[in-house]
């Protein structure tokens, strides 16, 4: 793992440990965090981590770089985190929202 994204990944995993009954799967192309289905996908890019999660609303503002409706009540969001400071309170709220949507 790139030395620049490792602290972001560690902070992300630390935050995810506060959730009940999640499973972290390390796959070839990504890391998936699951409850009953996938809550969060984490992909390592050259100089950042790309997070992918679903919400029941469209929050199409920075740092979201892609929103895509995948069903009537689900919108896929993608966010790139290049520095530890990018993993802020808003990202934590979105991840918690994705977790609660699956729960």
Number of C-alpha atoms within 10 A of each C-alpha: 9 12 8 15 19 16 13 20 19 12 13 17 13 11 13 19 13 9 12 10 9 17 16 16 13 11 9 7 10 15 16 19 21 17 17 12 13 19 24 20 20 21 18 19 14 11 14 19 23 17 21 22 22 27 23 15 14 15 15 13 10 9 14 16 12 16 20 13 15 10 9 7 12 17 18 19 22 18 21 22 22 17 15 16 9 14 16 10 10 11 17 14 11 16 22 16 18 22 25 13 14 14 11
